[in-house]
Amino acid sequence: MQKQLDRLPEQVYQRILKRIRLLAEDPRPAGSLKLKGIEFEYRIRIGDYRLRYKVDDDSCVVILSRCQHRKNVYD
């Protein structure tokens, strides 16, 4: 995940980092969508990029899985 973030342009990186920090307060913010066919996995849209993550409510943890351009994130 960190490698994916490191490859992003700085301006995009800062926008995504801000949204990641907000997930700590609300793991299912307005605009987040539950992914079909994948248990406990959500995605949020950040411009042309998508952040995929899982929410473990039992241990209050958000696990980031992918952050890529929208054309590549679902591969």
C-alpha positions as semicolon CSV with decimal commas, in nm:
position;residue;x (nm);y (nm);z (nm)
1;M;0,000;0,000;0,000
2;Q;0,277;0,245;0,088
3;K;0,444;0,185;-0,250
4;Q;0,118;0,274;-0,424
5;L;0,096;0,598;-0,226
6;D;0,461;0,685;-0,290
7;R;0,404;0,669;-0,667
8;L;0,127;0,928;-0,662
9;P;0,178;1,294;-0,754
10;E;0,231;1,505;-0,439
11;Q;-0,096;1,696;-0,470
12;V;-0,299;1,375;-0,505
13;Y;-0,101;1,212;-0,224
14;Q;-0,191;1,493;0,017
15;R;-0,564;1,470;-0,070
16;I;-0,564;1,093;-0,016
17;L;-0,369;1,119;0,310
18;K;-0,628;1,363;0,443
19;R;-0,911;1,119;0,361
20;I;-0,721;0,830;0,522
21;R;-0,693;1,028;0,845
22;L;-1,068;1,099;0,837
23;L;-1,138;0,724;0,816
24;A;-1,012;0,694;1,175
25;E;-1,308;0,904;1,290
26;D;-1,571;0,763;1,053
27;P;-1,486;0,441;0,862
28;R;-1,802;0,471;0,652
29;P;-1,821;0,839;0,550
30;A;-2,078;0,981;0,312
31;G;-1,986;0,868;-0,037
32;S;-1,830;0,539;0,067
33;L;-1,965;0,234;-0,111
34;K;-1,975;-0,127;0,000
35;L;-1,814;-0,343;-0,268
36;K;-2,033;-0,625;-0,391
37;G;-1,903;-0,977;-0,353
38;I;-1,627;-0,878;-0,111
39;E;-1,710;-0,904;0,257
40;F;-1,648;-0,595;0,472
41;E;-1,473;-0,404;0,190
42;Y;-1,553;-0,045;0,097
43;R;-1,423;0,217;-0,140
44;I;-1,415;0,592;-0,140
45;R;-1,365;0,816;-0,439
46;I;-1,094;1,080;-0,431
47;G;-1,101;1,249;-0,770
48;D;-0,989;0,995;-1,030
49;Y;-0,844;0,770;-0,758
50;R;-1,012;0,505;-0,547
51;L;-0,917;0,395;-0,197
52;R;-1,024;0,040;-0,111
53;Y;-1,030;-0,067;0,250
54;K;-1,179;-0,317;0,494
55;V;-1,346;-0,235;0,824
56;D;-1,308;-0,469;1,121
57;D;-1,573;-0,348;1,364
58;D;-1,479;-0,601;1,633
59;S;-1,132;-0,457;1,683
60;C;-1,212;-0,103;1,551
61;V;-0,954;-0,126;1,272
62;V;-0,951;0,007;0,916
63;I;-0,725;-0,195;0,685
64;L;-0,618;-0,015;0,368
65;S;-0,588;-0,247;0,072
66;R;-0,541;-0,045;-0,249
67;C;-0,515;0,312;-0,367
68;Q;-0,489;0,350;-0,740
69;H;-0,633;0,527;-1,041
70;R;-0,992;0,427;-1,105
71;K;-0,903;0,233;-1,421
72;N;-0,663;0,002;-1,230
73;V;-0,801;-0,034;-0,879
74;Y;-1,048;-0,317;-0,950
75;D;-0,805;-0,546;-1,138
